[in-house]
Amino acid sequence: MNLLRQVAGKKILIIGEADFFPDDARDALAALSAAVIGPVVVSSAMECLTGEQLFDAVIIDITIPDEAMLWVNEWLETRQVPFIFARDRRSAALPGGFVLSGRSSDMTAIVATLFGPTLPYFH
């Protein structure tokens, strides 16, 4: 079974500035039949997360403020929503996080971590 098929039908919230989520990554997830919400800035993300809409996973920009990152992290862990921290191409020099792009290798790493055969990994 193709690992990338695991993302089909999943709702993924993207937390970051408007230009954080590149078009090729959006296109790659759409081609895999995932529903992408966002990107939304941190203040809107907090509203989204505490609202009634449920998400299957969250991708968070590694550059969001530490205080917001801690709140979001705790909220997601408590509800067992899988999430990862990612960086876009402009922040390539920053350490950590997954690379957010439409390249197959990047998408495979993200999907495997969020929806792979092992238990979801919370970063």
DAJOJO-V487212 format. One record per run of one state. SS is the DSSP state (A for helix, B for strand, O for the rest). FROM is the first residue (numbers start at 0). TO is the last residue. Records with the same first field share a line. If there is no record, write none. Layout:
# DAJOJO-V487212
SS: FROM-TO ; FROM-TO
This chain:
# DAJOJO-V487212
O: 0-1 ; 7-9 ; 15-21 ; 31-33 ; 40-40 ; 50-55 ; 61-64 ; 78-80 ; 87-87 ; 91-96 ; 99-102 ; 115-120 ; 122-122
A: 2-6 ; 22-30 ; 41-49 ; 65-77 ; 88-90 ; 103-114
B: 10-14 ; 34-39 ; 56-60 ; 81-86 ; 97-98 ; 121-121
